[in-house]
Amino acid sequence: MNPRVKTVVAKDDHTLELQFESGEVGIYDFNPHLEFGIFQELKDLDYFRQARVENGTVAWPNEQDVCPDTLYEGSLKLANRDQS
């Protein structure tokens, strides 16, 4: 099982900066999903910025969410913030 999302910051380029429970940090590009039905609302940057962590994944107010495994496996890993 992949680590779950601990924090999220939604960026203006429709990417998500994620910190996982493992301490790893990654960037997930959400752009490829923006043309799909339920995710079209996320084209609005004000709405996209409302991303929050809910039950270990990223969710938005109108119940859009993404599988935490998709976020972990599809993110470009940058660093591990919990390393000593």
N, CA, C and O atoms as a Maestro MAE file, in Angstrom:
{
 s_m_m2io_version
 :::
 2.0.0
}

f_m_ct {
 s_m_title
 :::
 protein
 m_atom[336] {
  # First column is atom index #
  i_m_mmod_type
  r_m_x_coord
  r_m_y_coord
  r_m_z_coord
  i_m_residue_number
  s_m_chain_name
  s_m_pdb_residue_name
  s_m_pdb_atom_name
  i_m_atomic_number
  :::
  1 25 0.844 -1.184 0.000 1 A "MET " " N  " 7
  2 3 0.000 0.000 0.000 1 A "MET " " CA " 6
  3 2 0.885 1.240 0.000 1 A "MET " " C  " 6
  4 15 1.852 1.322 0.756 1 A "MET " " O  " 8
  5 25 0.554 2.186 -0.836 2 A "ASN " " N  " 7
  6 3 1.308 3.435 -0.930 2 A "ASN " " CA " 6
  7 2 0.941 4.370 0.218 2 A "ASN " " C  " 6
  8 15 -0.148 4.267 0.782 2 A "ASN " " O  " 8
  9 25 1.855 5.287 0.566 3 A "PRO " " N  " 7
  10 3 1.549 6.244 1.630 3 A "PRO " " CA " 6
  11 2 0.426 7.191 1.226 3 A "PRO " " C  " 6
  12 15 0.233 7.491 0.047 3 A "PRO " " O  " 8
  13 25 -0.292 7.644 2.211 4 A "ARG " " N  " 7
  14 3 -1.408 8.563 1.993 4 A "ARG " " CA " 6
  15 2 -0.927 10.011 2.026 4 A "ARG " " C  " 6
  16 15 0.175 10.303 2.490 4 A "ARG " " O  " 8
  17 25 -1.766 10.904 1.530 5 A "VAL " " N  " 7
  18 3 -1.445 12.332 1.477 5 A "VAL " " CA " 6
  19 2 -1.586 12.939 2.874 5 A "VAL " " C  " 6
  20 15 -2.562 12.696 3.582 5 A "VAL " " O  " 8
  21 25 -0.590 13.730 3.243 6 A "LYS " " N  " 7
  22 3 -0.579 14.424 4.536 6 A "LYS " " CA " 6
  23 2 -0.941 15.902 4.363 6 A "LYS " " C  " 6
  24 15 -1.726 16.445 5.141 6 A "LYS " " O  " 8
  25 25 -0.362 16.557 3.333 7 A "THR " " N  " 7
  26 3 -0.677 17.959 3.040 7 A "THR " " CA " 6
  27 2 -0.773 18.148 1.532 7 A "THR " " C  " 6
  28 15 -0.189 17.393 0.755 7 A "THR " " O  " 8
  29 25 -1.524 19.174 1.136 8 A "VAL " " N  " 7
  30 3 -1.652 19.512 -0.283 8 A "VAL " " CA " 6
  31 2 -1.644 21.025 -0.440 8 A "VAL " " C  " 6
  32 15 -2.224 21.753 0.365 8 A "VAL " " O  " 8
  33 25 -0.971 21.484 -1.496 9 A "VAL " " N  " 7
  34 3 -1.016 22.885 -1.913 9 A "VAL " " CA " 6
  35 2 -1.342 22.877 -3.399 9 A "VAL " " C  " 6
  36 15 -0.598 22.317 -4.204 9 A "VAL " " O  " 8
  37 25 -2.465 23.503 -3.760 10 A "ALA " " N  " 7
  38 3 -2.865 23.600 -5.166 10 A "ALA " " CA " 6
  39 2 -2.171 24.804 -5.789 10 A "ALA " " C  " 6
  40 15 -2.260 25.916 -5.269 10 A "ALA " " O  " 8
  41 25 -1.480 24.581 -6.903 11 A "LYS " " N  " 7
  42 3 -0.711 25.627 -7.582 11 A "LYS " " CA " 6
  43 2 -1.486 26.192 -8.773 11 A "LYS " " C  " 6
  44 15 -2.419 25.567 -9.276 11 A "LYS " " O  " 8
  45 25 -1.079 27.392 -9.215 12 A "ASP " " N  " 7
  46 3 -1.777 28.085 -10.303 12 A "ASP " " CA " 6
  47 2 -1.659 27.400 -11.663 12 A "ASP " " C  " 6
  48 15 -2.409 27.729 -12.582 12 A "ASP " " O  " 8
  49 25 -0.737 26.461 -11.805 13 A "ASP " " N  " 7
  50 3 -0.579 25.747 -13.073 13 A "ASP " " CA " 6
  51 2 -1.320 24.404 -13.067 13 A "ASP " " C  " 6
  52 15 -1.019 23.513 -13.862 13 A "ASP " " O  " 8
  53 25 -2.285 24.276 -12.165 14 A "HIS " " N  " 7
  54 3 -3.071 23.049 -12.011 14 A "HIS " " CA " 6
  55 2 -2.207 21.849 -11.625 14 A "HIS " " C  " 6
  56 15 -2.451 20.726 -12.067 14 A "HIS " " O  " 8
  57 25 -1.211 22.098 -10.806 15 A "THR " " N  " 7
  58 3 -0.466 21.007 -10.192 15 A "THR " " CA " 6
  59 2 -0.757 21.020 -8.702 15 A "THR " " C  " 6
  60 15 -1.192 22.025 -8.140 15 A "THR " " O  " 8
  61 25 -0.508 19.882 -8.078 16 A "LEU " " N  " 7
  62 3 -0.678 19.738 -6.637 16 A "LEU " " CA " 6
  63 2 0.673 19.417 -6.024 16 A "LEU " " C  " 6
  64 15 1.345 18.475 -6.445 16 A "LEU " " O  " 8
  65 25 1.069 20.198 -5.036 17 A "GLU " " N  " 7
  66 3 2.268 19.856 -4.271 17 A "GLU " " CA " 6
  67 2 1.793 19.029 -3.087 17 A "GLU " " C  " 6
  68 15 1.000 19.489 -2.266 17 A "GLU " " O  " 8
  69 25 2.287 17.811 -3.013 18 A "LEU " " N  " 7
  70 3 1.807 16.850 -2.028 18 A "LEU " " CA " 6
  71 2 2.921 16.442 -1.077 18 A "LEU " " C  " 6
  72 15 4.056 16.224 -1.500 18 A "LEU " " O  " 8
  73 25 2.599 16.340 0.198 19 A "GLN " " N  " 7
  74 3 3.498 15.670 1.126 19 A "GLN " " CA " 6
  75 2 2.763 14.421 1.577 19 A "GLN " " C  " 6
  76 15 1.601 14.466 1.982 19 A "GLN " " O  " 8
  77 25 3.473 13.304 1.495 20 A "PHE " " N  " 7
  78 3 2.895 12.026 1.864 20 A "PHE " " CA " 6
  79 2 3.283 11.664 3.292 20 A "PHE " " C  " 6
  80 15 4.231 12.223 3.843 20 A "PHE " " O  " 8
  81 25 2.553 10.732 3.889 21 A "GLU " " N  " 7
  82 3 2.827 10.307 5.259 21 A "GLU " " CA " 6
  83 2 4.238 9.770 5.431 21 A "GLU " " C  " 6
  84 15 4.770 9.774 6.541 21 A "GLU " " O  " 8
  85 25 4.845 9.312 4.354 22 A "SER " " N  " 7
  86 3 6.219 8.799 4.387 22 A "SER " " CA " 6
  87 2 7.238 9.926 4.503 22 A "SER " " C  " 6
  88 15 8.418 9.675 4.752 22 A "SER " " O  " 8
  89 25 6.783 11.181 4.321 23 A "GLY " " N  " 7
  90 3 7.681 12.327 4.308 23 A "GLY " " CA " 6
  91 2 8.071 12.748 2.908 23 A "GLY " " C  " 6
  92 15 8.606 13.840 2.716 23 A "GLY " " O  " 8
  93 25 7.812 11.899 1.924 24 A "GLU " " N  " 7
  94 3 8.134 12.246 0.539 24 A "GLU " " CA " 6
  95 2 7.272 13.411 0.072 24 A "GLU " " C  " 6
  96 15 6.121 13.558 0.481 24 A "GLU " " O  " 8
  97 25 7.853 14.234 -0.792 25 A "VAL " " N  " 7
  98 3 7.138 15.357 -1.388 25 A "VAL " " CA " 6
  99 2 7.098 15.127 -2.891 25 A "VAL " " C  " 6
  100 15 8.098 14.733 -3.491 25 A "VAL " " O  " 8
  101 25 5.951 15.372 -3.492 26 A "GLY " " N  " 7
  102 3 5.823 15.188 -4.927 26 A "GLY " " CA " 6
  103 2 4.935 16.245 -5.553 26 A "GLY " " C  " 6
  104 15 4.146 16.901 -4.874 26 A "GLY " " O  " 8
  105 25 5.079 16.398 -6.861 27 A "ILE " " N  " 7
  106 3 4.232 17.289 -7.649 27 A "ILE " " CA " 6
  107 2 3.392 16.415 -8.579 27 A "ILE " " C  " 6
  108 15 3.924 15.595 -9.328 27 A "ILE " " O  " 8
  109 25 2.082 16.600 -8.519 28 A "TYR " " N  " 7
  110 3 1.169 15.858 -9.374 28 A "TYR " " CA " 6
  111 2 0.537 16.829 -10.363 28 A "TYR " " C  " 6
  112 15 -0.086 17.812 -9.962 28 A "TYR " " O  " 8
  113 25 0.696 16.556 -11.645 29 A "ASP " " N  " 7
  114 3 0.136 17.396 -12.707 29 A "ASP " " CA " 6
  115 2 -1.312 16.987 -12.950 29 A "ASP " " C  " 6
  116 15 -1.584 15.886 -13.431 29 A "ASP " " O  " 8
  117 25 -2.232 17.875 -12.616 30 A "PHE " " N  " 7
  118 3 -3.649 17.568 -12.760 30 A "PHE " " CA " 6
  119 2 -4.200 17.906 -14.144 30 A "PHE " " C  " 6
  120 15 -5.329 17.530 -14.461 30 A "PHE " " O  " 8
  121 25 -3.433 18.600 -14.964 31 A "ASN " " N  " 7
  122 3 -3.913 19.058 -16.271 31 A "ASN " " CA " 6
  123 2 -4.537 17.964 -17.137 31 A "ASN " " C  " 6
  124 15 -5.572 18.220 -17.753 31 A "ASN " " O  " 8
  125 25 -3.967 16.761 -17.220 32 A "PRO " " N  " 7
  126 3 -4.566 15.741 -18.083 32 A "PRO " " CA " 6
  127 2 -5.990 15.336 -17.684 32 A "PRO " " C  " 6
  128 15 -6.712 14.764 -18.501 32 A "PRO " " O  " 8
  129 25 -6.402 15.620 -16.457 33 A "HIS " " N  " 7
  130 3 -7.729 15.216 -15.980 33 A "HIS " " CA " 6
  131 2 -8.808 16.271 -16.206 33 A "HIS " " C  " 6
  132 15 -9.995 15.981 -16.055 33 A "HIS " " O  " 8
  133 25 -8.411 17.487 -16.565 34 A "LEU " " N  " 7
  134 3 -9.349 18.611 -16.578 34 A "LEU " " CA " 6
  135 2 -10.441 18.522 -17.639 34 A "LEU " " C  " 6
  136 15 -11.433 19.244 -17.540 34 A "LEU " " O  " 8
  137 25 -10.299 17.676 -18.635 35 A "GLU " " N  " 7
  138 3 -11.315 17.538 -19.684 35 A "GLU " " CA " 6
  139 2 -12.326 16.440 -19.372 35 A "GLU " " C  " 6
  140 15 -13.283 16.255 -20.124 35 A "GLU " " O  " 8
  141 25 -12.134 15.716 -18.288 36 A "PHE " " N  " 7
  142 3 -13.021 14.606 -17.946 36 A "PHE " " CA " 6
  143 2 -14.160 15.087 -17.056 36 A "PHE " " C  " 6
  144 15 -13.932 15.739 -16.037 36 A "PHE " " O  " 8
  145 25 -15.381 14.760 -17.449 37 A "GLY " " N  " 7
  146 3 -16.612 15.062 -16.740 37 A "GLY " " CA " 6
  147 2 -16.520 15.717 -15.378 37 A "GLY " " C  " 6
  148 15 -16.559 16.942 -15.266 37 A "GLY " " O  " 8
  149 25 -16.399 14.913 -14.354 38 A "ILE " " N  " 7
  150 3 -16.462 15.415 -12.984 38 A "ILE " " CA " 6
  151 2 -15.346 16.407 -12.663 38 A "ILE " " C  " 6
  152 15 -15.505 17.245 -11.775 38 A "ILE " " O  " 8
  153 25 -14.226 16.324 -13.370 39 A "PHE " " N  " 7
  154 3 -13.089 17.191 -13.063 39 A "PHE " " CA " 6
  155 2 -13.099 18.520 -13.826 39 A "PHE " " C  " 6
  156 15 -12.256 19.375 -13.554 39 A "PHE " " O  " 8
  157 25 -14.022 18.719 -14.768 40 A "GLN " " N  " 7
  158 3 -14.042 19.960 -15.547 40 A "GLN " " CA " 6
  159 2 -14.201 21.196 -14.664 40 A "GLN " " C  " 6
  160 15 -13.690 22.264 -15.002 40 A "GLN " " O  " 8
  161 25 -14.892 21.067 -13.559 41 A "GLU " " N  " 7
  162 3 -15.073 22.186 -12.634 41 A "GLU " " CA " 6
  163 2 -13.730 22.679 -12.076 41 A "GLU " " C  " 6
  164 15 -13.611 23.834 -11.666 41 A "GLU " " O  " 8
  165 25 -12.733 21.808 -12.064 42 A "LEU " " N  " 7
  166 3 -11.417 22.159 -11.520 42 A "LEU " " CA " 6
  167 2 -10.614 23.057 -12.454 42 A "LEU " " C  " 6
  168 15 -9.540 23.527 -12.078 42 A "LEU " " O  " 8
  169 25 -11.113 23.305 -13.663 43 A "LYS " " N  " 7
  170 3 -10.462 24.276 -14.554 43 A "LYS " " CA " 6
  171 2 -10.469 25.669 -13.925 43 A "LYS " " C  " 6
  172 15 -9.563 26.466 -14.165 43 A "LYS " " O  " 8
  173 25 -11.485 25.956 -13.126 44 A "ASP " " N  " 7
  174 3 -11.589 27.231 -12.409 44 A "ASP " " CA " 6
  175 2 -10.540 27.233 -11.292 44 A "ASP " " C  " 6
  176 15 -10.643 26.470 -10.331 44 A "ASP " " O  " 8
  177 25 -9.531 28.096 -11.431 45 A "LEU " " N  " 7
  178 3 -8.431 28.103 -10.459 45 A "LEU " " CA " 6
  179 2 -8.887 28.399 -9.040 45 A "LEU " " C  " 6
  180 15 -8.342 27.841 -8.088 45 A "LEU " " O  " 8
  181 25 -9.879 29.269 -8.884 46 A "ASP " " N  " 7
  182 3 -10.372 29.550 -7.533 46 A "ASP " " CA " 6
  183 2 -10.926 28.281 -6.887 46 A "ASP " " C  " 6
  184 15 -10.730 28.042 -5.695 46 A "ASP " " O  " 8
  185 25 -11.611 27.483 -7.680 47 A "TYR " " N  " 7
  186 3 -12.142 26.224 -7.165 47 A "TYR " " CA " 6
  187 2 -11.017 25.203 -6.970 47 A "TYR " " C  " 6
  188 15 -10.985 24.502 -5.959 47 A "TYR " " O  " 8
  189 25 -10.106 25.121 -7.925 48 A "PHE " " N  " 7
  190 3 -8.990 24.172 -7.826 48 A "PHE " " CA " 6
  191 2 -8.200 24.404 -6.540 48 A "PHE " " C  " 6
  192 15 -7.763 23.449 -5.896 48 A "PHE " " O  " 8
  193 25 -8.017 25.675 -6.164 49 A "ARG " " N  " 7
  194 3 -7.248 26.025 -4.964 49 A "ARG " " CA " 6
  195 2 -7.942 25.601 -3.671 49 A "ARG " " C  " 6
  196 15 -7.347 25.685 -2.597 49 A "ARG " " O  " 8
  197 25 -9.178 25.151 -3.761 50 A "GLN " " N  " 7
  198 3 -9.897 24.689 -2.569 50 A "GLN " " CA " 6
  199 2 -9.572 23.235 -2.224 50 A "GLN " " C  " 6
  200 15 -10.225 22.639 -1.367 50 A "GLN " " O  " 8
  201 25 -8.581 22.673 -2.880 51 A "ALA " " N  " 7
  202 3 -8.166 21.293 -2.603 51 A "ALA " " CA " 6
  203 2 -7.824 21.151 -1.124 51 A "ALA " " C  " 6
  204 15 -7.242 22.047 -0.513 51 A "ALA " " O  " 8
  205 25 -8.197 20.008 -0.568 52 A "ARG " " N  " 7
  206 3 -7.907 19.731 0.840 52 A "ARG " " CA " 6
  207 2 -7.622 18.243 1.005 52 A "ARG " " C  " 6
  208 15 -7.975 17.433 0.149 52 A "ARG " " O  " 8
  209 25 -6.988 17.901 2.102 53 A "VAL " " N  " 7
  210 3 -6.744 16.495 2.411 53 A "VAL " " CA " 6
  211 2 -7.962 15.956 3.155 53 A "VAL " " C  " 6
  212 15 -8.441 16.546 4.123 53 A "VAL " " O  " 8
  213 25 -8.440 14.820 2.669 54 A "GLU " " N  " 7
  214 3 -9.589 14.166 3.288 54 A "GLU " " CA " 6
  215 2 -9.360 12.659 3.233 54 A "GLU " " C  " 6
  216 15 -9.263 12.084 2.149 54 A "GLU " " O  " 8
  217 25 -9.276 12.033 4.373 55 A "ASN " " N  " 7
  218 3 -9.071 10.580 4.454 55 A "ASN " " CA " 6
  219 2 -7.855 10.111 3.666 55 A "ASN " " C  " 6
  220 15 -7.896 9.065 3.018 55 A "ASN " " O  " 8
  221 25 -6.776 10.880 3.721 56 A "GLY " " N  " 7
  222 3 -5.530 10.463 3.096 56 A "GLY " " CA " 6
  223 2 -5.419 10.710 1.611 56 A "GLY " " C  " 6
  224 15 -4.468 10.255 0.975 56 A "GLY " " O  " 8
  225 25 -6.376 11.424 1.047 57 A "THR " " N  " 7
  226 3 -6.303 11.769 -0.362 57 A "THR " " CA " 6
  227 2 -6.687 13.232 -0.548 57 A "THR " " C  " 6
  228 15 -6.935 13.937 0.430 57 A "THR " " O  " 8
  229 25 -6.737 13.688 -1.787 58 A "VAL " " N  " 7
  230 3 -7.094 15.073 -2.082 58 A "VAL " " CA " 6
  231 2 -8.540 15.112 -2.559 58 A "VAL " " C  " 6
  232 15 -8.965 14.301 -3.381 58 A "VAL " " O  " 8
  233 25 -9.288 16.081 -2.018 59 A "ALA " " N  " 7
  234 3 -10.699 16.225 -2.381 59 A "ALA " " CA " 6
  235 2 -11.045 17.704 -2.512 59 A "ALA " " C  " 6
  236 15 -10.326 18.577 -2.025 59 A "ALA " " O  " 8
  237 25 -12.172 17.961 -3.186 60 A "TRP " " N  " 7
  238 3 -12.695 19.312 -3.370 60 A "TRP " " CA " 6
  239 2 -14.120 19.353 -2.841 60 A "TRP " " C  " 6
  240 15 -14.722 18.304 -2.614 60 A "TRP " " O  " 8
  241 25 -14.674 20.558 -2.639 61 A "PRO " " N  " 7
  242 3 -15.988 20.690 -2.002 61 A "PRO " " CA " 6
  243 2 -17.139 19.942 -2.683 61 A "PRO " " C  " 6
  244 15 -18.048 19.475 -1.997 61 A "PRO " " O  " 8
  245 25 -17.122 19.819 -3.997 62 A "ASN " " N  " 7
  246 3 -18.226 19.144 -4.690 62 A "ASN " " CA " 6
  247 2 -17.966 17.657 -4.893 62 A "ASN " " C  " 6
  248 15 -18.472 17.051 -5.837 62 A "ASN " " O  " 8
  249 25 -17.177 17.082 -4.006 63 A "GLU " " N  " 7
  250 3 -16.938 15.640 -3.906 63 A "GLU " " CA " 6
  251 2 -16.026 15.049 -4.965 63 A "GLU " " C  " 6
  252 15 -15.966 13.827 -5.101 63 A "GLU " " O  " 8
  253 25 -15.310 15.878 -5.723 64 A "GLN " " N  " 7
  254 3 -14.286 15.318 -6.589 64 A "GLN " " CA " 6
  255 2 -13.133 14.859 -5.687 64 A "GLN " " C  " 6
  256 15 -12.789 15.526 -4.711 64 A "GLN " " O  " 8
  257 25 -12.556 13.729 -6.027 65 A "ASP " " N  " 7
  258 3 -11.370 13.267 -5.315 65 A "ASP " " CA " 6
  259 2 -10.553 12.379 -6.239 65 A "ASP " " C  " 6
  260 15 -10.994 12.010 -7.328 65 A "ASP " " O  " 8
  261 25 -9.354 12.045 -5.781 66 A "VAL " " N  " 7
  262 3 -8.435 11.235 -6.578 66 A "VAL " " CA " 6
  263 2 -7.906 10.122 -5.692 66 A "VAL " " C  " 6
  264 15 -7.590 10.346 -4.523 66 A "VAL " " O  " 8
  265 25 -7.811 8.936 -6.243 67 A "CYS " " N  " 7
  266 3 -7.265 7.799 -5.509 67 A "CYS " " CA " 6
  267 2 -5.869 8.145 -4.992 67 A "CYS " " C  " 6
  268 15 -5.041 8.631 -5.762 67 A "CYS " " O  " 8
  269 25 -5.584 7.908 -3.708 68 A "PRO " " N  " 7
  270 3 -4.264 8.235 -3.180 68 A "PRO " " CA " 6
  271 2 -3.137 7.464 -3.869 68 A "PRO " " C  " 6
  272 15 -2.019 7.969 -3.967 68 A "PRO " " O  " 8
  273 25 -3.413 6.259 -4.343 69 A "ASP " " N  " 7
  274 3 -2.387 5.504 -5.075 69 A "ASP " " CA " 6
  275 2 -2.051 6.199 -6.392 69 A "ASP " " C  " 6
  276 15 -0.887 6.244 -6.790 69 A "ASP " " O  " 8
  277 25 -3.061 6.739 -7.066 70 A "THR " " N  " 7
  278 3 -2.832 7.488 -8.307 70 A "THR " " CA " 6
  279 2 -1.952 8.695 -8.038 70 A "THR " " C  " 6
  280 15 -1.020 8.967 -8.795 70 A "THR " " O  " 8
  281 25 -2.241 9.424 -6.961 71 A "LEU " " N  " 7
  282 3 -1.449 10.606 -6.618 71 A "LEU " " CA " 6
  283 2 -0.006 10.234 -6.309 71 A "LEU " " C  " 6
  284 15 0.920 10.913 -6.755 71 A "LEU " " O  " 8
  285 25 0.190 9.169 -5.555 72 A "TYR " " N  " 7
  286 3 1.548 8.768 -5.172 72 A "TYR " " CA " 6
  287 2 2.332 8.271 -6.386 72 A "TYR " " C  " 6
  288 15 3.452 8.715 -6.639 72 A "TYR " " O  " 8
  289 25 1.734 7.353 -7.124 73 A "GLU " " N  " 7
  290 3 2.443 6.746 -8.252 73 A "GLU " " CA " 6
  291 2 2.654 7.728 -9.399 73 A "GLU " " C  " 6
  292 15 3.626 7.598 -10.144 73 A "GLU " " O  " 8
  293 25 1.762 8.709 -9.557 74 A "GLY " " N  " 7
  294 3 1.855 9.647 -10.664 74 A "GLY " " CA " 6
  295 2 2.583 10.939 -10.357 74 A "GLY " " C  " 6
  296 15 2.722 11.797 -11.229 74 A "GLY " " O  " 8
  297 25 3.048 11.088 -9.129 75 A "SER " " N  " 7
  298 3 3.711 12.348 -8.775 75 A "SER " " CA " 6
  299 2 5.215 12.264 -8.989 75 A "SER " " C  " 6
  300 15 5.832 11.211 -8.825 75 A "SER " " O  " 8
  301 25 5.781 13.399 -9.360 76 A "LEU " " N  " 7
  302 3 7.225 13.539 -9.488 76 A "LEU " " CA " 6
  303 2 7.757 13.818 -8.091 76 A "LEU " " C  " 6
  304 15 7.448 14.856 -7.507 76 A "LEU " " O  " 8
  305 25 8.557 12.900 -7.549 77 A "LYS " " N  " 7
  306 3 9.057 13.037 -6.179 77 A "LYS " " CA " 6
  307 2 10.197 14.044 -6.132 77 A "LYS " " C  " 6
  308 15 11.118 14.001 -6.948 77 A "LYS " " O  " 8
  309 25 10.119 14.958 -5.153 78 A "LEU " " N  " 7
  310 3 11.102 16.024 -5.018 78 A "LEU " " CA " 6
  311 2 12.045 15.811 -3.850 78 A "LEU " " C  " 6
  312 15 13.253 16.002 -3.986 78 A "LEU " " O  " 8
  313 25 11.508 15.416 -2.699 79 A "ALA " " N  " 7
  314 3 12.335 15.348 -1.497 79 A "ALA " " CA " 6
  315 2 11.599 14.561 -0.431 79 A "ALA " " C  " 6
  316 15 10.442 14.174 -0.598 79 A "ALA " " O  " 8
  317 25 12.296 14.335 0.663 80 A "ASN " " N  " 7
  318 3 11.704 13.722 1.839 80 A "ASN " " CA " 6
  319 2 11.872 14.706 2.973 80 A "ASN " " C  " 6
  320 15 12.978 14.856 3.494 80 A "ASN " " O  " 8
  321 25 10.813 15.379 3.370 81 A "ARG " " N  " 7
  322 3 10.892 16.428 4.393 81 A "ARG " " CA " 6
  323 2 11.132 15.886 5.787 81 A "ARG " " C  " 6
  324 15 11.504 16.647 6.680 81 A "ARG " " O  " 8
  325 25 10.931 14.594 6.000 82 A "ASP " " N  " 7
  326 3 11.108 14.033 7.333 82 A "ASP " " CA " 6
  327 2 12.497 13.457 7.558 82 A "ASP " " C  " 6
  328 15 12.767 12.898 8.621 82 A "ASP " " O  " 8
  329 25 13.381 13.583 6.578 83 A "GLN " " N  " 7
  330 3 14.732 13.054 6.752 83 A "GLN " " CA " 6
  331 2 15.498 13.904 7.744 83 A "GLN " " C  " 6
  332 15 15.330 15.122 7.788 83 A "GLN " " O  " 8
  333 25 16.342 13.262 8.543 84 A "SER " " N  " 7
  334 3 17.170 13.986 9.523 84 A "SER " " CA " 6
  335 2 18.473 14.406 8.915 84 A "SER " " C  " 6
  336 15 19.297 15.025 9.588 84 A "SER " " O  " 8
  :::
 }
 m_bond[335] {
  # First column is bond index #
  i_m_from
  i_m_to
  i_m_order
  :::
  1 1 2 1
  2 2 3 1
  3 3 4 2
  4 3 5 1
  5 5 6 1
  6 6 7 1
  7 7 8 2
  8 7 9 1
  9 9 10 1
  10 10 11 1
  11 11 12 2
  12 11 13 1
  13 13 14 1
  14 14 15 1
  15 15 16 2
  16 15 17 1
  17 17 18 1
  18 18 19 1
  19 19 20 2
  20 19 21 1
  21 21 22 1
  22 22 23 1
  23 23 24 2
  24 23 25 1
  25 25 26 1
  26 26 27 1
  27 27 28 2
  28 27 29 1
  29 29 30 1
  30 30 31 1
  31 31 32 2
  32 31 33 1
  33 33 34 1
  34 34 35 1
  35 35 36 2
  36 35 37 1
  37 37 38 1
  38 38 39 1
  39 39 40 2
  40 39 41 1
  41 41 42 1
  42 42 43 1
  43 43 44 2
  44 43 45 1
  45 45 46 1
  46 46 47 1
  47 47 48 2
  48 47 49 1
  49 49 50 1
  50 50 51 1
  51 51 52 2
  52 51 53 1
  53 53 54 1
  54 54 55 1
  55 55 56 2
  56 55 57 1
  57 57 58 1
  58 58 59 1
  59 59 60 2
  60 59 61 1
  61 61 62 1
  62 62 63 1
  63 63 64 2
  64 63 65 1
  65 65 66 1
  66 66 67 1
  67 67 68 2
  68 67 69 1
  69 69 70 1
  70 70 71 1
  71 71 72 2
  72 71 73 1
  73 73 74 1
  74 74 75 1
  75 75 76 2
  76 75 77 1
  77 77 78 1
  78 78 79 1
  79 79 80 2
  80 79 81 1
  81 81 82 1
  82 82 83 1
  83 83 84 2
  84 83 85 1
  85 85 86 1
  86 86 87 1
  87 87 88 2
  88 87 89 1
  89 89 90 1
  90 90 91 1
  91 91 92 2
  92 91 93 1
  93 93 94 1
  94 94 95 1
  95 95 96 2
  96 95 97 1
  97 97 98 1
  98 98 99 1
  99 99 100 2
  100 99 101 1
  101 101 102 1
  102 102 103 1
  103 103 104 2
  104 103 105 1
  105 105 106 1
  106 106 107 1
  107 107 108 2
  108 107 109 1
  109 109 110 1
  110 110 111 1
  111 111 112 2
  112 111 113 1
  113 113 114 1
  114 114 115 1
  115 115 116 2
  116 115 117 1
  117 117 118 1
  118 118 119 1
  119 119 120 2
  120 119 121 1
  121 121 122 1
  122 122 123 1
  123 123 124 2
  124 123 125 1
  125 125 126 1
  126 126 127 1
  127 127 128 2
  128 127 129 1
  129 129 130 1
  130 130 131 1
  131 131 132 2
  132 131 133 1
  133 133 134 1
  134 134 135 1
  135 135 136 2
  136 135 137 1
  137 137 138 1
  138 138 139 1
  139 139 140 2
  140 139 141 1
  141 141 142 1
  142 142 143 1
  143 143 144 2
  144 143 145 1
  145 145 146 1
  146 146 147 1
  147 147 148 2
  148 147 149 1
  149 149 150 1
  150 150 151 1
  151 151 152 2
  152 151 153 1
  153 153 154 1
  154 154 155 1
  155 155 156 2
  156 155 157 1
  157 157 158 1
  158 158 159 1
  159 159 160 2
  160 159 161 1
  161 161 162 1
  162 162 163 1
  163 163 164 2
  164 163 165 1
  165 165 166 1
  166 166 167 1
  167 167 168 2
  168 167 169 1
  169 169 170 1
  170 170 171 1
  171 171 172 2
  172 171 173 1
  173 173 174 1
  174 174 175 1
  175 175 176 2
  176 175 177 1
  177 177 178 1
  178 178 179 1
  179 179 180 2
  180 179 181 1
  181 181 182 1
  182 182 183 1
  183 183 184 2
  184 183 185 1
  185 185 186 1
  186 186 187 1
  187 187 188 2
  188 187 189 1
  189 189 190 1
  190 190 191 1
  191 191 192 2
  192 191 193 1
  193 193 194 1
  194 194 195 1
  195 195 196 2
  196 195 197 1
  197 197 198 1
  198 198 199 1
  199 199 200 2
  200 199 201 1
  201 201 202 1
  202 202 203 1
  203 203 204 2
  204 203 205 1
  205 205 206 1
  206 206 207 1
  207 207 208 2
  208 207 209 1
  209 209 210 1
  210 210 211 1
  211 211 212 2
  212 211 213 1
  213 213 214 1
  214 214 215 1
  215 215 216 2
  216 215 217 1
  217 217 218 1
  218 218 219 1
  219 219 220 2
  220 219 221 1
  221 221 222 1
  222 222 223 1
  223 223 224 2
  224 223 225 1
  225 225 226 1
  226 226 227 1
  227 227 228 2
  228 227 229 1
  229 229 230 1
  230 230 231 1
  231 231 232 2
  232 231 233 1
  233 233 234 1
  234 234 235 1
  235 235 236 2
  236 235 237 1
  237 237 238 1
  238 238 239 1
  239 239 240 2
  240 239 241 1
  241 241 242 1
  242 242 243 1
  243 243 244 2
  244 243 245 1
  245 245 246 1
  246 246 247 1
  247 247 248 2
  248 247 249 1
  249 249 250 1
  250 250 251 1
  251 251 252 2
  252 251 253 1
  253 253 254 1
  254 254 255 1
  255 255 256 2
  256 255 257 1
  257 257 258 1
  258 258 259 1
  259 259 260 2
  260 259 261 1
  261 261 262 1
  262 262 263 1
  263 263 264 2
  264 263 265 1
  265 265 266 1
  266 266 267 1
  267 267 268 2
  268 267 269 1
  269 269 270 1
  270 270 271 1
  271 271 272 2
  272 271 273 1
  273 273 274 1
  274 274 275 1
  275 275 276 2
  276 275 277 1
  277 277 278 1
  278 278 279 1
  279 279 280 2
  280 279 281 1
  281 281 282 1
  282 282 283 1
  283 283 284 2
  284 283 285 1
  285 285 286 1
  286 286 287 1
  287 287 288 2
  288 287 289 1
  289 289 290 1
  290 290 291 1
  291 291 292 2
  292 291 293 1
  293 293 294 1
  294 294 295 1
  295 295 296 2
  296 295 297 1
  297 297 298 1
  298 298 299 1
  299 299 300 2
  300 299 301 1
  301 301 302 1
  302 302 303 1
  303 303 304 2
  304 303 305 1
  305 305 306 1
  306 306 307 1
  307 307 308 2
  308 307 309 1
  309 309 310 1
  310 310 311 1
  311 311 312 2
  312 311 313 1
  313 313 314 1
  314 314 315 1
  315 315 316 2
  316 315 317 1
  317 317 318 1
  318 318 319 1
  319 319 320 2
  320 319 321 1
  321 321 322 1
  322 322 323 1
  323 323 324 2
  324 323 325 1
  325 325 326 1
  326 326 327 1
  327 327 328 2
  328 327 329 1
  329 329 330 1
  330 330 331 1
  331 331 332 2
  332 331 333 1
  333 333 334 1
  334 334 335 1
  335 335 336 2
  :::
 }
}
